[in-house]
C-alpha cells in the first residue's frame, strides 16, 4: 500500500513541478513523463534516507529494496520478459557473478559482448528490468552472446573492488576456452557499459589493451554517457546541467566520493574544484576542456580553478583514486589510449557527463583510435535504458537502435 502512496505522491509532485517550475530544456520531449520518473526516484531516495535516520540501514541498500518492489509491481503488470530463443543463465566467471544471454539456435561463431551496468557504482544489477531487457534485445537482434557483470557495489564495496570484479570477469570471458565454450568468435568481442559501467568498461579496455599476456583482446568498446574523471566538476556540461533531473551535479559528486571512499563532507570543496588545485599540469592537460571541446560545447563557460584550503593540500594523498586511471580513464596517457580498441561513445546534451565522453572521444581520436561519437541534442542521462513501458522515451528508443546498428556494422 505504501508503494502505491509513494507513486501517487510522486505523480502529484510531478504535476506541480510541471505546472509551476522552470520547464526542462525545450529540446527534451515527453517532459511530463520525465518529471514523473524523476519524482519517483526522489521519493524512493527520501524514503530511504528517512529509514536510515531511523536506524534501519544505509539509504542505498534501502533504496535498492524499494526499487526491487517497484520493479516487481511493473513485472506483474507486464508479465515479465519473453525468453524466446534465448538461453539465460546465472553463473560465475572467476568468482564474479554474471548473467549470460545466449541464442539457442545453432550457427557460426557469434559476436560476444561483456556488458557492465551503470548506477553510480551503487545501484543496478543484470537482473534489473531495464538491463535484463536490454541484454535480451542485444542478444536477439545481433545474434550475440551477452555476458552482463554483477559486480560488487557501494557502500559495501569501494574502489577498486568493482573494477577488479569486472576485470576478472573480462579476463575469464576472453580466455580462448570460454569463448569456444559459448561459440564466440575471438575476433568479435566487445566491452560496453553505461554511466558508471562506461567508466568500468573504458578502464578495462585500457588494461586489457596493455596486457601482453592476453591472447584475445576486445575488438571494440562502446561507452554510453561514461563518467571518466573526478577532477573537474565545472566542465561546461556540469555547469549547464548542474540541476538537471535524473542526475545532477550534486548526485554525481556524491557517487564519486562514495566510490573512492572519501569523506562526504568534502562535497562543497569538490563543487569548487578545490580538490584539484594541486594537480600537476601534465595531468590537468588531459581534461582541459578549453582545448578538447568544440566551441559549441564550450559555449561561454569559463574554467573554475579553485584554490583549496590547507586540508585540500593532502587530498590527493588521502584519496589516491582521484588520479588512478583505473578510476578515471580520461587521465590515461596518449601511449595507453593509442592501444585501445575502436570506440563508440554516446553522450547526451542535457547530461552532466556529456563533456567527459566528448573529451575522451577527442583524446582517443588524437591518439589514432577510430571513434564514432554520437551526441543526442534531446538526450538526458539514463535515456538509453528507457525504452520500455511505462517509461519509454523516443530518444532512448532511437539511441538504443543506433547503438545496435553500430555494433552490427563494427563488430
ABEGO torsion letter per residue (X at the ends): XAAAAAAAAAAAAAAAAAAABBBBBAABBGAAAAAAAAAAAAAAAAAAAAAAAAGAEBAAAAAAAAAAAAAAAAAAAAGEBBAEABBBBBBBBGGBBBBBBBBABBEBBBBBBBBBBBGGGABEBAABAAAAAAAAAAAAAAGBBBBBBBBBBOAABBOAAAAAAAAAAAAAAABAAAAAAAGBBAABBBBBBBEAAAAAAAAAAAAAAABAABABBBABBBBBGBBABAABAABAAAAAAAABBGBBAAAAAAAAAAAAGBBAAAAAAAAAGAAAAABBAAAAAAABAAAABBAAAAEABBBBBBBBBAAAAAAAAABAAAABAAABAAABBAAAAAABBBBBBBBBABBAAAAAAAAAAAAAAAAGBBBBBBBBAABBBGAAABABOABBBAAAAAAAAAAAAAAAAAX
